[in-house]
């Protein structure tokens, strides 16, 4: 296997893993299971808010 083939497979694998992660995040945001994480805007710019965890 050539380095180019390995790089292409690694790139495809990374793209699939990122897509899967974003799909899970989207589902969690939709169904409310994201632990308080919200995607909003501030001054017209996207903002991801994450609540502080209590110790």
Rosetta blueprint (number, residue, H / E / L):
1 X L
2 X L
3 X H
4 X H
5 X H
6 X H
7 X H
8 X H
9 X H
10 X H
11 X H
12 X H
13 X H
14 X H
15 X H
16 X H
17 X H
18 X H
19 X H
20 X H
21 X H
22 X H
23 X H
24 X H
25 X H
26 X H
27 X H
28 X H
29 X H
30 X H
31 X H
32 X L
33 X L
34 X L
35 X L
36 X L
37 X L
38 X E
39 X E
40 X E
41 X E
42 X E
43 X L
44 X L
45 X E
46 X E
47 X E
48 X E
49 X E
50 X L
51 X L
52 X L
53 X L
54 X L
55 X L
